[in-house]
């Protein structure tokens, strides 16, 4: 198990910085929210695409034992436990995970913006 050496919540920029011995990752709240390890997001083997989370922030971060963080988001979501290893993997794979997320949004006709509804025209 990888243990972080420092964790910083930056409410103004809506990011969480997680530092490990060999790397430091700055993870945006939206990225964390749409990739939450919760059952609500991950489903039961069928992940549920999250959309409209562009403006989400982190309202609270607290340790969950010695192995994870419980992150509460300002949209009310607070059921995911982000293990140290999962946070590390998210940091390492952030670019790819984000690209896949954006592709899934486009494929499903969804938007990051909570005030936008994408309409597909079938001409």
trRosetta pair geometry for C-beta under 8 A, 3 or more apart (Angstrom, degrees):
i j d omega theta_ij theta_ji phi_ij phi_ji
1 67 6.7 -69 -157 -129 150 90
1 83 7.9 -95 -142 171 107 111
1 84 6.0 80 176 66 95 123
1 85 6.0 -93 -138 -48 68 108
2 20 5.7 -5 171 -134 119 134
2 84 5.3 -155 84 135 72 109
2 85 5.6 121 30 -91 95 64
2 88 4.9 41 74 -46 149 158
3 20 7.6 139 88 -129 37 84
3 84 5.7 -30 -107 -161 38 164
4 7 5.6 66 121 -56 149 93
4 18 5.1 -84 -117 -171 139 90
4 19 6.0 100 -168 69 92 50
4 20 5.5 -77 -114 -81 58 67
4 84 5.9 -148 -19 -137 86 105
4 87 7.2 -27 -57 92 124 141
5 19 5.1 -64 62 108 89 98
5 20 6.3 122 1 -135 91 22
5 21 6.1 108 -35 -65 128 59
6 17 7.6 -8 113 113 97 98
6 18 7.7 169 90 -154 57 36
6 19 4.1 15 53 44 93 122
7 16 7.0 -11 -168 -177 89 96
7 17 7.1 162 -155 86 40 60
7 18 5.5 1 -110 -109 80 69
7 19 7.4 -145 -66 23 41 76
7 61 7.1 -143 146 137 129 145
7 69 7.1 164 -145 -85 159 140
8 16 7.3 163 83 -159 49 51
8 17 4.4 0 55 54 99 106
8 19 8.0 40 0 -12 97 105
9 16 5.6 -19 -106 -109 64 78
9 58 6.0 -123 -149 98 114 134
9 61 5.2 -177 -66 10 133 133
10 13 4.6 -4 127 46 122 101
10 14 7.3 -48 97 16 81 14
10 15 4.8 2 57 61 114 84
10 16 7.3 -165 22 -80 77 30
10 17 6.7 56 -16 -13 112 100
11 14 7.0 20 -169 -78 34 48
11 57 6.6 53 -156 -178 72 125
11 58 6.9 -121 -106 68 68 83
14 28 6.3 35 114 -159 92 75
14 29 4.2 -78 174 5 94 123
14 30 7.4 47 140 -19 128 81
14 56 7.5 130 -162 99 132 51
14 57 4.7 -102 -115 -116 104 79
14 58 6.7 141 -151 6 64 83
15 26 5.1 10 174 -180 135 93
15 27 6.4 147 -161 74 78 39
15 28 5.4 -47 -101 -99 82 47
15 29 6.7 -111 -81 -28 32 75
16 26 7.5 161 79 -155 38 50
16 27 5.0 -23 63 64 90 95
16 29 7.2 103 -16 -78 94 65
16 32 6.5 45 22 -49 129 150
16 58 6.3 67 -56 -25 107 166
16 61 6.8 128 -118 -82 126 150
16 71 7.4 -67 -62 -114 158 133
17 24 6.5 6 -175 -180 99 100
17 25 7.1 170 -150 88 53 45
17 26 4.9 -20 -98 -101 82 75
17 27 7.6 166 -88 17 30 70
18 24 7.3 173 88 -154 44 56
18 25 5.2 -9 58 60 90 94
18 27 6.7 11 5 1 107 116
18 87 5.2 -76 139 156 178 129
18 88 7.6 -120 119 -75 132 57
18 91 6.5 -125 67 -59 113 138
19 23 7.8 -165 -150 103 49 43
19 24 4.4 -11 -110 -109 78 92
19 25 7.9 -176 -80 24 38 59
20 23 5.1 14 55 55 107 73
20 24 7.2 -168 27 -77 63 45
20 25 7.9 27 1 -1 101 96
20 88 6.1 49 -52 -108 152 109
23 88 7.4 107 68 -146 125 87
23 91 6.5 147 128 126 127 136
23 92 7.3 44 130 -77 172 84
25 87 7.3 174 66 160 139 84
25 88 7.5 165 -3 -126 142 40
25 90 7.3 129 152 95 158 81
25 91 2.8 -84 -91 -128 159 126
25 92 7.7 -77 -82 -38 136 47
25 94 7.0 160 -155 -39 117 136
27 31 5.5 -124 -173 82 81 125
27 32 5.4 87 141 -56 118 102
27 87 7.3 -108 -21 -154 157 86
27 90 6.2 38 -112 122 137 122
27 91 6.4 -89 -63 -84 108 79
27 94 6.9 -144 -108 -106 82 129
28 31 4.5 94 63 4 87 105
28 32 7.0 -158 94 -4 46 85
29 32 5.7 -58 -149 40 33 111
29 33 6.0 34 155 -23 68 109
29 56 5.3 -145 129 107 112 83
29 57 5.2 10 150 -135 178 31
29 58 4.8 -146 -111 -33 115 86
29 73 6.6 132 -177 -125 108 100
30 33 5.6 -55 -144 36 29 112
30 34 6.3 16 164 -10 66 108
30 53 5.1 142 -139 122 85 97
30 54 5.9 10 -108 -126 144 28
30 55 7.9 64 -77 6 113 13
30 56 5.5 129 -90 49 66 100
30 112 7.1 37 -169 -160 143 113
31 34 6.5 -62 -143 41 23 99
31 35 6.3 -9 165 12 61 117
31 90 7.4 132 143 177 111 118
31 94 6.7 13 -168 -146 151 98
31 97 7.5 89 -161 104 103 117
31 98 6.3 -44 -115 -88 110 101
31 101 8.0 -173 -127 15 68 165
32 35 6.4 -82 -145 55 23 91
32 36 6.8 58 153 -74 63 72
32 58 7.3 20 68 -77 146 115
32 71 6.2 -54 154 115 136 167
32 73 7.8 177 99 -79 106 116
32 82 7.2 -34 -154 -82 106 149
32 90 7.5 63 -100 170 68 159
33 36 5.9 -12 -160 -40 32 107
33 50 6.6 -154 129 145 87 159
33 53 5.0 -161 100 -175 135 143
33 56 4.9 15 -30 100 166 155
33 73 5.2 73 -101 -98 113 157
33 75 7.3 70 -146 29 143 127
33 77 6.4 108 -144 68 95 145
34 41 7.3 157 -172 -145 32 131
34 50 4.1 -156 -125 68 76 126
34 53 5.6 180 -60 57 97 152
34 101 5.8 82 126 -145 140 141
35 41 7.3 128 -170 151 12 146
35 90 6.3 144 111 -121 148 120
35 97 6.2 20 -90 169 146 134
35 101 7.5 -84 -60 -76 97 134
36 40 7.3 -1 94 69 131 95
36 41 4.3 125 67 7 94 154
36 42 7.6 -119 99 -29 67 87
36 50 7.8 81 17 -43 102 153
36 71 7.8 -136 -115 68 100 114
36 77 6.5 -112 -60 155 168 134
36 79 7.7 79 161 72 134 72
36 80 3.7 -143 -174 -44 98 159
36 82 7.7 -85 -137 -69 60 96
37 41 7.3 12 -1 66 2 119
37 42 6.1 10 -162 -35 42 135
37 80 4.7 126 53 -158 66 105
37 81 6.4 -63 75 64 122 54
37 82 6.3 151 9 -92 117 55
37 83 7.5 21 -4 1 168 85
37 86 6.0 -26 -56 -164 138 165
38 41 5.0 83 62 16 86 96
38 42 6.5 172 82 8 38 94
38 77 7.1 -146 13 -173 160 105
38 79 4.3 88 -129 94 130 94
38 80 3.6 -91 -42 -71 90 84
39 42 6.1 -65 -119 58 28 93
39 43 7.0 64 -177 -118 59 7
39 44 6.8 18 -156 -65 99 74
39 79 7.2 -59 31 127 81 131
40 48 6.9 -74 156 46 52 139
40 77 7.0 -145 80 -133 149 107
40 79 6.1 96 0 61 119 134
40 80 7.9 -100 41 -55 98 93
41 47 6.7 -4 150 -153 64 82
41 48 5.9 -125 -146 56 32 93
41 50 6.0 -21 -126 -46 101 121
41 80 6.8 -7 21 -73 127 129
42 47 5.5 -45 -142 -104 40 77
42 48 7.6 -12 34 15 8 80
43 46 4.0 -78 125 76 152 65
43 47 5.3 -152 15 -90 111 17
43 48 5.0 130 -56 -30 104 86
49 104 5.6 -157 -117 145 122 122
49 105 7.1 162 -176 -84 124 58
49 108 5.8 139 95 6 171 167
49 110 6.5 157 135 20 128 161
50 53 5.5 17 146 -21 111 138
51 105 6.1 131 -107 -122 106 99
51 108 7.7 -134 -57 92 140 128
51 110 3.8 -95 -105 169 156 128
51 111 6.2 90 -178 61 113 40
51 112 6.8 -109 -156 -91 68 30
52 110 7.6 -90 -29 -179 77 101
52 111 6.6 58 -75 85 64 78
52 112 7.0 148 -83 173 18 24
52 113 6.7 -22 -122 107 58 26
52 114 3.7 79 -171 -101 98 66
52 116 8.0 -174 -102 49 82 70
53 56 4.6 -23 -170 -10 81 128
53 75 7.0 -84 -123 -19 86 158
53 112 6.6 -69 55 -158 62 69
53 114 7.3 86 -58 -61 24 97
54 111 8.0 -36 -30 143 124 82
54 112 4.1 90 -67 143 103 95
54 113 5.1 -11 7 -88 147 48
54 114 6.7 -139 33 -15 93 77
55 114 6.5 -74 25 5 110 117
56 73 5.3 1 179 -175 117 122
56 74 6.2 173 -159 52 65 86
56 75 5.2 -49 -118 -20 108 117
57 73 6.9 148 82 -159 38 71
57 74 4.5 23 61 5 86 130
58 61 6.3 16 165 -49 129 98
58 71 5.9 -60 -136 -168 111 103
58 72 7.2 104 -166 77 67 53
58 73 6.0 -55 -106 -106 50 60
58 74 7.2 -110 -68 -21 2 88
59 72 5.0 -60 66 108 97 99
59 73 6.5 98 6 -178 91 13
59 74 4.6 123 -49 -75 108 75
60 71 7.5 164 89 -156 56 42
60 72 4.1 16 53 44 95 119
60 78 7.8 17 62 -122 105 123
61 69 5.6 -14 -166 -173 96 120
61 70 7.4 156 -155 79 46 52
61 71 5.4 -8 -106 -108 79 72
61 72 7.5 -145 -67 24 38 74
62 69 7.1 142 74 -158 31 70
62 70 5.3 -17 65 58 84 99
63 66 7.5 17 177 -91 124 31
63 68 7.5 126 -165 84 58 48
63 69 6.3 -56 -107 -106 42 59
63 70 7.5 37 120 13 10 84
64 67 6.9 -56 94 67 85 73
64 68 4.2 -26 62 81 113 98
64 69 6.4 145 5 -135 94 6
64 70 4.7 104 -55 -36 112 95
64 81 5.0 -84 64 -136 169 111
65 68 6.6 43 52 32 91 84
67 83 5.6 -26 153 -135 89 89
67 84 6.3 -110 -169 -1 49 99
68 81 4.3 42 145 172 153 97
68 82 5.7 150 -165 75 91 41
68 83 4.5 -54 -93 -95 97 49
68 84 6.7 -122 -88 -25 44 64
68 86 7.8 24 -121 32 98 117
69 81 7.3 158 74 -160 36 58
69 82 4.8 -19 59 63 90 101
69 87 7.1 55 19 -58 118 140
70 78 6.9 47 168 180 98 85
70 80 7.6 155 -139 86 59 49
70 81 5.8 -33 -88 -105 73 71
70 82 7.7 167 -87 19 23 80
71 78 7.2 -143 101 -132 43 64
71 80 6.6 -20 49 76 93 97
71 82 5.9 27 -7 -2 115 126
72 77 7.6 168 -153 93 48 49
72 78 3.9 4 -113 -109 79 115
73 76 7.2 -24 83 43 82 27
73 77 4.6 9 44 60 118 91
73 78 6.7 -159 21 -69 66 67
77 80 7.3 18 157 -1 103 102
82 86 5.5 -134 -164 86 64 120
82 87 5.2 75 157 -61 111 97
82 90 7.9 -38 -155 -3 115 145
83 86 4.4 94 54 6 83 103
83 87 7.0 -148 91 -4 43 84
84 87 5.9 -55 -150 37 31 111
84 88 6.4 33 151 -20 64 106
85 88 5.6 -54 -150 35 33 114
85 89 6.3 30 154 -16 66 106
86 89 5.7 -54 -145 40 32 109
86 90 6.2 37 153 -23 65 104
87 90 5.6 -50 -146 34 31 114
87 91 6.5 33 153 -19 63 104
88 91 5.8 -56 -154 35 30 112
88 92 6.4 25 153 -15 65 108
89 92 5.7 -54 -142 40 33 109
89 93 5.9 -2 167 12 69 115
90 93 6.5 -76 -136 56 22 86
90 94 6.2 57 158 -78 62 79
90 97 6.7 -46 -142 18 67 166
91 94 5.8 -13 -147 -37 26 113
93 96 5.0 -58 -172 51 82 110
93 97 5.1 84 125 -27 94 105
94 97 5.9 -61 -139 41 25 109
94 98 6.0 24 163 -19 64 111
95 98 6.0 -59 -147 36 23 109
95 99 6.4 22 156 -18 62 108
96 99 5.8 -55 -146 36 31 111
96 100 6.4 29 156 -17 65 107
97 100 5.9 -57 -149 38 29 111
97 101 6.3 33 151 -22 64 107
98 101 5.5 -53 -149 34 32 115
98 102 6.4 31 155 -17 66 104
99 102 5.9 -53 -147 37 31 109
99 103 6.4 34 152 -20 63 107
100 103 5.6 -53 -148 36 32 114
100 104 6.4 34 153 -21 65 104
101 104 5.7 -54 -149 34 31 111
101 105 6.5 34 152 -20 64 103
102 105 5.6 -48 -149 32 34 114
102 106 6.5 32 153 -17 64 105
103 106 5.8 -57 -151 38 31 110
103 107 6.2 33 152 -22 66 109
104 107 5.6 -53 -143 37 31 115
104 108 6.2 14 161 -5 65 112
105 108 6.2 -72 -148 47 25 98
105 110 4.7 -101 -151 76 73 92
105 111 6.7 100 -180 -95 120 17
105 112 6.6 -8 -138 -49 163 74
106 109 7.6 32 -176 -71 29 32
109 118 4.6 -158 178 99 72 116
109 119 7.5 53 -176 -114 124 10
109 120 5.0 -80 -106 -37 139 110
110 118 6.3 -150 -96 27 9 123
111 116 4.2 -61 100 89 170 111
111 117 7.1 -128 12 -95 125 18
111 118 5.3 146 -43 -32 100 105
113 116 4.1 54 83 12 117 113
